[in-house]
Amino acid sequence: MKRSFGAKTLVFPTPVWVVGTYGKDGKPNVMSAAWGGVCCSLPPCVAVSLRKATYSYGNIVERKAFTISVPSEVYAREADYIGIASGRNTDKFADTGLTPVRSALVDAPYVAEFPLVLECRLLHTFEIGLHTQFVGEILDVKAEDSVMGEKGLPDVEKVKPMLFEPEIRTYHGVGKLLGHAYSIGKTVR
């Protein structure tokens, strides 16, 4: 029997993403966000939802661009801090010792130390309620050579992305390989 929890943000997995923007003064800023995911394959797009109260919200609206930097597990402390502090009154890059890198494709910075980066141009904005969903067209994906897998693409077990457990407020790593998509299901019949 399943237990009912009512209407909550209780679903797995929820990513830990770091959204990069520039402020009106040109200062690089980052914030952690967990309300996000891939939302279209052609054109390739991601969606991330932010509250209007965040400093990054205004930056995205103003600059029409953002990046998604995916932190590895070893950066859990920094990613958490980035989600706690506000870019309105602190320099999160200076505080964490992380390095901002100016994107060549969009008007937003990304985090040099994080192994996987998406550079996104703002495509759509949807007012949902407490959050606004920003849909960004992915113009480029950048990955460190150290996280490449057998097929020349980033390997999730090497990237070691973080997951967030929303209602419990904990961070987790990614588990082991279970099988290959569009393959293991063929054994059902």
TIPAMI-735206 format. One record per residue (C-alpha): residue number from 1; residue in one letter; x negated, y negated, z. Coordinates in Angstrom, 1 decimal. Layout:
TIPAMI-735206
@n: NUM | res: A | u: X | v: Y | w: Z;
...
END
This chain:
TIPAMI-735206
@n: 1 | res: M | u: 0.0 | v: 0.0 | w: 0.0;
@n: 2 | res: K | u: -1.3 | v: -3.5 | w: -0.8;
@n: 3 | res: R | u: -1.2 | v: -6.3 | w: 1.7;
@n: 4 | res: S | u: 0.1 | v: -9.7 | w: 0.6;
@n: 5 | res: F | u: -2.0 | v: -12.8 | w: 1.3;
@n: 6 | res: G | u: 0.2 | v: -15.4 | w: -0.4;
@n: 7 | res: A | u: -0.9 | v: -18.0 | w: -2.8;
@n: 8 | res: K | u: -4.7 | v: -18.3 | w: -2.2;
@n: 9 | res: T | u: -7.9 | v: -18.7 | w: -4.2;
@n: 10 | res: L | u: -8.8 | v: -15.1 | w: -3.4;
@n: 11 | res: V | u: -10.3 | v: -13.4 | w: -6.5;
@n: 12 | res: F | u: -13.6 | v: -11.8 | w: -7.4;
@n: 13 | res: P | u: -16.1 | v: -12.7 | w: -8.8;
@n: 14 | res: T | u: -16.4 | v: -16.4 | w: -8.4;
@n: 15 | res: P | u: -19.7 | v: -17.8 | w: -9.8;
@n: 16 | res: V | u: -22.0 | v: -20.2 | w: -8.1;
@n: 17 | res: W | u: -22.7 | v: -22.8 | w: -10.7;
@n: 18 | res: V | u: -24.6 | v: -26.0 | w: -10.5;
@n: 19 | res: V | u: -23.1 | v: -28.8 | w: -12.6;
@n: 20 | res: G | u: -25.6 | v: -31.4 | w: -13.8;
@n: 21 | res: T | u: -24.6 | v: -35.0 | w: -14.7;
@n: 22 | res: Y | u: -26.0 | v: -38.5 | w: -14.8;
@n: 23 | res: G | u: -24.6 | v: -41.3 | w: -12.8;
@n: 24 | res: K | u: -23.8 | v: -44.8 | w: -14.2;
@n: 25 | res: D | u: -27.3 | v: -45.8 | w: -13.0;
@n: 26 | res: G | u: -28.9 | v: -43.0 | w: -15.0;
@n: 27 | res: K | u: -29.8 | v: -41.0 | w: -11.8;
@n: 28 | res: P | u: -29.6 | v: -37.3 | w: -12.3;
@n: 29 | res: N | u: -27.1 | v: -35.5 | w: -10.0;
@n: 30 | res: V | u: -26.0 | v: -31.9 | w: -9.4;
@n: 31 | res: M | u: -23.2 | v: -30.3 | w: -7.5;
@n: 32 | res: S | u: -22.2 | v: -26.7 | w: -6.8;
@n: 33 | res: A | u: -19.0 | v: -25.5 | w: -8.2;
@n: 34 | res: A | u: -17.3 | v: -22.1 | w: -8.0;
@n: 35 | res: W | u: -14.1 | v: -22.8 | w: -10.0;
@n: 36 | res: G | u: -15.4 | v: -21.9 | w: -13.4;
@n: 37 | res: G | u: -15.8 | v: -19.4 | w: -16.1;
@n: 38 | res: V | u: -15.9 | v: -18.7 | w: -19.8;
@n: 39 | res: C | u: -12.7 | v: -19.9 | w: -21.4;
@n: 40 | res: C | u: -13.2 | v: -19.5 | w: -25.2;
@n: 41 | res: S | u: -15.6 | v: -17.5 | w: -27.5;
@n: 42 | res: L | u: -15.2 | v: -19.6 | w: -30.7;
@n: 43 | res: P | u: -16.2 | v: -22.3 | w: -30.2;
@n: 44 | res: P | u: -18.1 | v: -21.0 | w: -27.1;
@n: 45 | res: C | u: -16.7 | v: -22.9 | w: -24.1;
@n: 46 | res: V | u: -16.8 | v: -22.8 | w: -20.3;
@n: 47 | res: A | u: -14.3 | v: -24.4 | w: -17.9;
@n: 48 | res: V | u: -15.2 | v: -25.9 | w: -14.6;
@n: 49 | res: S | u: -12.8 | v: -27.5 | w: -12.2;
@n: 50 | res: L | u: -13.8 | v: -30.4 | w: -9.9;
@n: 51 | res: R | u: -11.9 | v: -32.6 | w: -7.5;
@n: 52 | res: K | u: -11.6 | v: -36.3 | w: -8.5;
@n: 53 | res: A | u: -13.2 | v: -37.2 | w: -5.2;
@n: 54 | res: T | u: -16.6 | v: -35.8 | w: -6.3;
@n: 55 | res: Y | u: -19.3 | v: -38.0 | w: -7.7;
@n: 56 | res: S | u: -19.8 | v: -35.6 | w: -10.6;
@n: 57 | res: Y | u: -16.1 | v: -36.0 | w: -11.7;
@n: 58 | res: G | u: -16.7 | v: -39.6 | w: -12.7;
@n: 59 | res: N | u: -20.0 | v: -38.9 | w: -14.3;
@n: 60 | res: I | u: -18.5 | v: -36.3 | w: -16.6;
@n: 61 | res: V | u: -15.6 | v: -38.6 | w: -17.5;
@n: 62 | res: E | u: -18.1 | v: -41.4 | w: -18.3;
@n: 63 | res: R | u: -20.8 | v: -39.4 | w: -20.1;
@n: 64 | res: K | u: -18.6 | v: -36.8 | w: -21.8;
@n: 65 | res: A | u: -21.2 | v: -34.1 | w: -21.0;
@n: 66 | res: F | u: -22.4 | v: -31.7 | w: -18.3;
@n: 67 | res: T | u: -24.7 | v: -28.8 | w: -17.9;
@n: 68 | res: I | u: -24.3 | v: -25.6 | w: -16.0;
@n: 69 | res: S | u: -27.4 | v: -24.3 | w: -14.3;
@n: 70 | res: V | u: -27.1 | v: -20.8 | w: -12.8;
@n: 71 | res: P | u: -29.2 | v: -20.4 | w: -9.6;
@n: 72 | res: S | u: -30.8 | v: -17.1 | w: -8.7;
@n: 73 | res: E | u: -30.3 | v: -15.6 | w: -5.3;
@n: 74 | res: V | u: -33.6 | v: -17.0 | w: -4.1;
@n: 75 | res: Y | u: -32.1 | v: -20.5 | w: -4.4;
@n: 76 | res: A | u: -29.0 | v: -19.8 | w: -2.2;
@n: 77 | res: R | u: -30.1 | v: -22.4 | w: 0.4;
@n: 78 | res: E | u: -30.6 | v: -25.1 | w: -2.2;
@n: 79 | res: A | u: -27.3 | v: -24.3 | w: -4.1;
@n: 80 | res: D | u: -25.4 | v: -24.5 | w: -0.8;
@n: 81 | res: Y | u: -27.0 | v: -27.9 | w: 0.1;
@n: 82 | res: I | u: -26.1 | v: -29.1 | w: -3.4;
@n: 83 | res: G | u: -22.5 | v: -28.3 | w: -2.7;
@n: 84 | res: I | u: -22.6 | v: -30.0 | w: 0.8;
@n: 85 | res: A | u: -24.3 | v: -33.3 | w: 0.0;
@n: 86 | res: S | u: -22.9 | v: -36.1 | w: -2.1;
@n: 87 | res: G | u: -24.8 | v: -37.6 | w: -5.0;
@n: 88 | res: R | u: -23.2 | v: -41.0 | w: -4.1;
@n: 89 | res: N | u: -25.5 | v: -41.3 | w: -1.1;
@n: 90 | res: T | u: -28.4 | v: -38.9 | w: -1.6;
@n: 91 | res: D | u: -30.8 | v: -37.7 | w: -4.3;
@n: 92 | res: K | u: -30.2 | v: -33.9 | w: -4.2;
@n: 93 | res: F | u: -33.2 | v: -33.3 | w: -6.5;
@n: 94 | res: A | u: -35.6 | v: -35.1 | w: -4.1;
@n: 95 | res: D | u: -34.0 | v: -33.4 | w: -1.0;
@n: 96 | res: T | u: -34.3 | v: -29.9 | w: -2.4;
@n: 97 | res: G | u: -37.5 | v: -30.2 | w: -4.3;
@n: 98 | res: L | u: -35.8 | v: -29.1 | w: -7.5;
@n: 99 | res: T | u: -36.7 | v: -30.6 | w: -10.9;
@n: 100 | res: P | u: -34.3 | v: -32.4 | w: -13.2;
@n: 101 | res: V | u: -34.8 | v: -31.8 | w: -16.9;
@n: 102 | res: R | u: -33.1 | v: -34.1 | w: -19.5;
@n: 103 | res: S | u: -31.1 | v: -32.1 | w: -22.0;
@n: 104 | res: A | u: -32.1 | v: -32.8 | w: -25.6;
@n: 105 | res: L | u: -28.5 | v: -32.1 | w: -26.7;
@n: 106 | res: V | u: -26.2 | v: -33.6 | w: -24.2;
@n: 107 | res: D | u: -26.3 | v: -36.6 | w: -21.8;
@n: 108 | res: A | u: -26.8 | v: -34.6 | w: -18.7;
@n: 109 | res: P | u: -29.7 | v: -33.0 | w: -16.7;
@n: 110 | res: Y | u: -30.2 | v: -29.4 | w: -15.8;
@n: 111 | res: V | u: -32.3 | v: -27.7 | w: -13.0;
@n: 112 | res: A | u: -35.8 | v: -26.5 | w: -14.2;
@n: 113 | res: E | u: -36.1 | v: -23.8 | w: -11.6;
@n: 114 | res: F | u: -32.8 | v: -22.1 | w: -12.4;
@n: 115 | res: P | u: -33.2 | v: -19.3 | w: -15.0;
@n: 116 | res: L | u: -30.1 | v: -19.8 | w: -17.1;
@n: 117 | res: V | u: -28.7 | v: -23.1 | w: -18.4;
@n: 118 | res: L | u: -25.7 | v: -24.1 | w: -20.5;
@n: 119 | res: E | u: -25.6 | v: -27.5 | w: -22.2;
@n: 120 | res: C | u: -22.0 | v: -28.6 | w: -22.7;
@n: 121 | res: R | u: -20.2 | v: -31.4 | w: -24.5;
@n: 122 | res: L | u: -16.9 | v: -32.3 | w: -22.9;
@n: 123 | res: L | u: -14.1 | v: -31.0 | w: -25.2;
@n: 124 | res: H | u: -10.9 | v: -31.2 | w: -23.0;
@n: 125 | res: T | u: -9.8 | v: -32.4 | w: -19.7;
@n: 126 | res: F | u: -6.8 | v: -31.0 | w: -17.9;
@n: 127 | res: E | u: -5.2 | v: -32.4 | w: -14.8;
@n: 128 | res: I | u: -4.1 | v: -29.4 | w: -12.7;
@n: 129 | res: G | u: -3.4 | v: -30.6 | w: -9.2;
@n: 130 | res: L | u: -6.1 | v: -31.2 | w: -6.7;
@n: 131 | res: H | u: -8.7 | v: -30.2 | w: -9.4;
@n: 132 | res: T | u: -9.3 | v: -31.4 | w: -12.9;
@n: 133 | res: Q | u: -10.5 | v: -28.7 | w: -15.3;
@n: 134 | res: F | u: -13.2 | v: -29.8 | w: -17.7;
@n: 135 | res: V | u: -13.7 | v: -27.6 | w: -20.8;
@n: 136 | res: G | u: -17.2 | v: -27.9 | w: -22.2;
@n: 137 | res: E | u: -18.2 | v: -26.7 | w: -25.6;
@n: 138 | res: I | u: -21.5 | v: -24.8 | w: -25.1;
@n: 139 | res: L | u: -24.0 | v: -26.4 | w: -27.5;
@n: 140 | res: D | u: -27.0 | v: -24.3 | w: -26.3;
@n: 141 | res: V | u: -27.9 | v: -21.7 | w: -23.7;
@n: 142 | res: K | u: -31.4 | v: -21.7 | w: -22.4;
@n: 143 | res: A | u: -33.0 | v: -18.8 | w: -20.4;
@n: 144 | res: E | u: -36.4 | v: -18.2 | w: -18.9;
@n: 145 | res: D | u: -38.5 | v: -15.5 | w: -20.6;
@n: 146 | res: S | u: -38.8 | v: -13.8 | w: -17.2;
@n: 147 | res: V | u: -35.0 | v: -12.9 | w: -17.2;
@n: 148 | res: M | u: -34.8 | v: -11.4 | w: -20.7;
@n: 149 | res: G | u: -33.5 | v: -7.9 | w: -21.1;
@n: 150 | res: E | u: -34.1 | v: -5.1 | w: -23.6;
@n: 151 | res: K | u: -32.0 | v: -6.7 | w: -26.3;
@n: 152 | res: G | u: -33.7 | v: -10.1 | w: -26.1;
@n: 153 | res: L | u: -30.8 | v: -11.6 | w: -24.1;
@n: 154 | res: P | u: -30.6 | v: -12.7 | w: -20.5;
@n: 155 | res: D | u: -30.3 | v: -9.7 | w: -18.1;
@n: 156 | res: V | u: -27.9 | v: -10.2 | w: -15.2;
@n: 157 | res: E | u: -30.0 | v: -8.1 | w: -12.9;
@n: 158 | res: K | u: -33.0 | v: -10.3 | w: -13.7;
@n: 159 | res: V | u: -31.1 | v: -13.6 | w: -13.5;
@n: 160 | res: K | u: -29.7 | v: -12.5 | w: -10.1;
@n: 161 | res: P | u: -26.8 | v: -15.0 | w: -10.2;
@n: 162 | res: M | u: -25.0 | v: -15.8 | w: -7.0;
@n: 163 | res: L | u: -21.3 | v: -15.1 | w: -6.3;
@n: 164 | res: F | u: -19.1 | v: -17.0 | w: -3.9;
@n: 165 | res: E | u: -16.3 | v: -15.4 | w: -1.8;
@n: 166 | res: P | u: -13.8 | v: -18.3 | w: -1.6;
@n: 167 | res: E | u: -11.6 | v: -17.6 | w: 1.4;
@n: 168 | res: I | u: -14.4 | v: -16.1 | w: 3.5;
@n: 169 | res: R | u: -17.0 | v: -18.7 | w: 2.3;
@n: 170 | res: T | u: -20.0 | v: -16.3 | w: 1.8;
@n: 171 | res: Y | u: -22.5 | v: -15.8 | w: -1.0;
@n: 172 | res: H | u: -23.4 | v: -12.5 | w: -2.6;
@n: 173 | res: G | u: -25.6 | v: -11.0 | w: -5.2;
@n: 174 | res: V | u: -24.6 | v: -9.0 | w: -8.3;
@n: 175 | res: G | u: -24.4 | v: -5.2 | w: -7.9;
@n: 176 | res: K | u: -25.9 | v: -2.4 | w: -10.0;
@n: 177 | res: L | u: -25.0 | v: -1.5 | w: -13.6;
@n: 178 | res: L | u: -21.8 | v: 0.6 | w: -13.9;
@n: 179 | res: G | u: -21.8 | v: 1.3 | w: -17.6;
@n: 180 | res: H | u: -21.7 | v: -0.3 | w: -21.0;
@n: 181 | res: A | u: -18.6 | v: -2.3 | w: -22.0;
@n: 182 | res: Y | u: -16.5 | v: -1.0 | w: -24.8;
@n: 183 | res: S | u: -18.2 | v: 2.3 | w: -24.4;
@n: 184 | res: I | u: -17.5 | v: 4.0 | w: -21.0;
@n: 185 | res: G | u: -13.7 | v: 3.6 | w: -21.6;
@n: 186 | res: K | u: -13.9 | v: 5.8 | w: -24.7;
@n: 187 | res: T | u: -14.2 | v: 8.8 | w: -22.4;
@n: 188 | res: V | u: -10.7 | v: 8.4 | w: -21.0;
@n: 189 | res: R | u: -9.0 | v: 10.4 | w: -23.8;
END
